[in-house]
Amino acid sequence: MTVQARHLLTMLFGLLAPLALALALPALAGELPDQSRGQTVYVPAYTQVYYSARGETFPLVTTLMIHNTDPTSEIRLEAVTLYDTAGKLLRQELAAPTGLAPFATRDFLAAGLAKAQGLGACFVVKWSAAAPVNPPLLECLMIGTAGQQGISFRSQGRVIVEDGR
């Protein structure tokens, strides 16, 4: 292969590689998400984390945040339930279904979880809408402080049932 042919191939690869990478990436900002009429979403909720090899734990304040990302339509929160590490239902967070206005946010505190109930609780959220909407963003925020030590992180929900498109 000549030097000129190698140079041409290098330039061609330099032009095509970014294009191939861009096509392989997930949806870019500005693209509309798939719309839905309802889903059931699993959201990990860590109530404590290990900080030593001896099994000592660092307690966390855990808050579920539900953001309605649709600019024009209300969604309906049908159920918000909290489970412990063993999958045992701890409580229902809603007394009755409730609406969440466009761009509104609702929060739920995972309070009262004992160390015996394990580190990894979870919320399960069921929501619906009258017409297809942008699905809400569901995430848990975990924050803990002790003295000058602090930790914070988040987890995002995962759809486990698609109720309608």
C-alpha positions as CSV (number, residue, x, y, z in Angstrom):
1,M,0.0,0.0,0.0
2,T,1.4,3.4,-0.9
3,V,1.9,6.3,1.5
4,Q,-0.9,8.2,-0.3
5,A,-3.4,5.3,0.0
6,R,-2.6,4.9,3.7
7,H,-3.1,8.7,4.2
8,L,-6.4,8.5,2.4
9,L,-7.6,5.6,4.5
10,T,-6.5,7.4,7.7
11,M,-8.5,10.5,6.7
12,L,-11.5,8.5,5.7
13,F,-11.4,6.6,9.0
14,G,-11.1,10.0,10.8
15,L,-14.3,11.2,9.2
16,L,-16.3,8.0,9.5
17,A,-15.4,7.0,13.1
18,P,-17.2,10.0,14.7
19,L,-20.2,9.4,12.6
20,A,-20.4,5.7,13.6
21,L,-20.0,6.7,17.2
22,A,-22.8,9.3,17.0
23,L,-25.1,6.7,15.5
24,A,-24.3,4.2,18.3
25,L,-25.1,6.7,21.1
26,P,-28.5,6.9,22.8
27,A,-31.0,9.6,21.9
28,L,-29.6,13.1,21.8
29,A,-31.0,16.0,23.8
30,G,-33.8,17.6,21.9
31,E,-35.3,14.3,20.7
32,L,-38.7,13.5,22.1
33,P,-38.9,10.4,24.4
34,D,-41.2,7.5,23.6
35,Q,-44.6,8.4,25.0
36,S,-46.8,6.2,27.2
37,R,-50.2,6.0,28.8
38,G,-48.8,4.4,32.0
39,Q,-46.1,2.3,33.5
40,T,-45.0,0.5,36.7
41,V,-41.5,1.6,37.7
42,Y,-39.0,0.1,40.1
43,V,-36.8,2.6,41.9
44,P,-33.9,1.3,44.1
45,A,-33.8,3.1,47.5
46,Y,-30.7,2.6,49.6
47,T,-31.3,3.4,53.3
48,Q,-27.7,2.8,54.4
49,V,-24.4,1.7,52.9
50,Y,-21.4,-0.2,54.3
51,Y,-18.4,1.9,55.2
52,S,-16.1,-0.7,56.7
53,A,-15.2,-4.3,56.2
54,R,-16.6,-5.1,59.6
55,G,-20.1,-4.4,58.3
56,E,-20.6,-1.0,59.9
57,T,-23.2,1.0,58.0
58,F,-23.7,4.7,57.3
59,P,-27.3,5.8,57.5
60,L,-28.9,7.7,54.6
61,V,-31.9,9.9,54.2
62,T,-33.7,8.5,51.1
63,T,-36.2,10.5,49.1
64,L,-38.2,9.4,46.1
65,M,-38.7,12.2,43.5
66,I,-41.3,11.9,40.8
67,H,-41.1,14.6,38.1
68,N,-43.8,14.9,35.5
69,T,-41.8,15.7,32.4
70,D,-44.7,16.4,30.2
71,P,-45.2,20.1,29.4
72,T,-49.0,20.0,28.8
73,S,-50.5,16.9,30.4
74,E,-51.2,15.8,34.0
75,I,-50.3,12.3,35.0
76,R,-52.0,10.3,37.7
77,L,-50.1,8.6,40.4
78,E,-52.0,5.4,41.0
79,A,-49.8,3.8,43.7
80,V,-46.5,4.4,45.4
81,T,-45.3,1.5,47.5
82,L,-42.2,0.9,49.6
83,Y,-40.6,-2.5,50.0
84,D,-37.8,-3.7,52.2
85,T,-34.7,-5.7,51.1
86,A,-36.5,-9.0,51.4
87,G,-39.3,-7.7,49.1
88,K,-41.8,-7.3,52.0
89,L,-44.4,-4.6,51.5
90,L,-43.8,-1.9,54.2
91,R,-46.4,0.6,53.3
92,Q,-48.5,2.3,50.7
93,E,-47.4,6.0,50.3
94,L,-50.7,7.2,48.7
95,A,-54.1,7.1,50.4
96,A,-55.7,7.5,47.0
97,P,-54.6,8.1,43.4
98,T,-53.5,11.7,42.9
99,G,-52.8,14.0,39.9
100,L,-49.4,15.5,39.1
101,A,-49.6,18.7,37.0
102,P,-47.3,19.3,34.0
103,F,-43.7,19.9,35.2
104,A,-44.8,19.3,38.9
105,T,-42.8,17.1,41.3
106,R,-43.9,15.0,44.2
107,D,-41.5,13.5,46.8
108,F,-41.8,10.7,49.3
109,L,-39.4,10.1,52.2
110,A,-38.4,6.5,53.0
111,A,-38.5,7.1,56.7
112,G,-38.6,4.6,59.5
113,L,-36.6,1.8,58.0
114,A,-34.7,-0.2,60.6
115,K,-31.2,-1.7,60.0
116,A,-32.8,-5.1,60.3
117,Q,-34.9,-4.4,57.2
118,G,-31.7,-4.3,55.1
119,L,-29.8,-1.9,53.0
120,G,-31.7,-2.0,49.7
121,A,-35.3,-1.0,49.9
122,C,-37.2,0.0,46.8
123,F,-40.2,2.0,45.7
124,V,-42.6,0.8,43.1
125,V,-44.6,3.5,41.3
126,K,-47.6,3.0,39.1
127,W,-48.7,5.9,37.0
128,S,-51.2,6.5,34.2
129,A,-52.3,9.2,31.8
130,A,-55.5,9.9,29.8
131,A,-53.5,10.2,26.5
132,P,-49.8,9.3,25.6
133,V,-47.4,11.6,27.5
134,N,-43.7,11.9,28.2
135,P,-43.0,9.4,30.9
136,P,-42.1,10.9,34.3
137,L,-38.6,10.9,35.7
138,L,-38.4,8.8,38.8
139,E,-35.2,8.8,41.0
140,C,-34.2,8.4,44.6
141,L,-31.8,10.8,46.3
142,M,-29.7,9.4,49.1
143,I,-27.9,11.7,51.4
144,G,-26.0,11.0,54.7
145,T,-23.8,13.1,57.0
146,A,-21.9,12.3,60.2
147,G,-19.4,14.8,61.6
148,Q,-17.4,16.0,58.6
149,Q,-18.2,12.9,56.5
150,G,-20.9,13.1,53.9
151,I,-22.2,11.0,51.1
152,S,-24.8,11.6,48.4
153,F,-25.9,9.7,45.3
154,R,-29.0,8.9,43.3
155,S,-30.6,6.0,41.6
156,Q,-33.0,6.1,38.6
157,G,-36.2,4.1,38.1
158,R,-36.5,1.2,35.7
159,V,-39.8,0.4,33.9
160,I,-40.9,-3.1,34.8
161,V,-44.4,-3.0,33.2
162,E,-45.5,-0.9,30.2
163,D,-49.2,-0.4,30.7
164,G,-49.9,1.2,27.3
165,R,-48.4,3.2,24.5
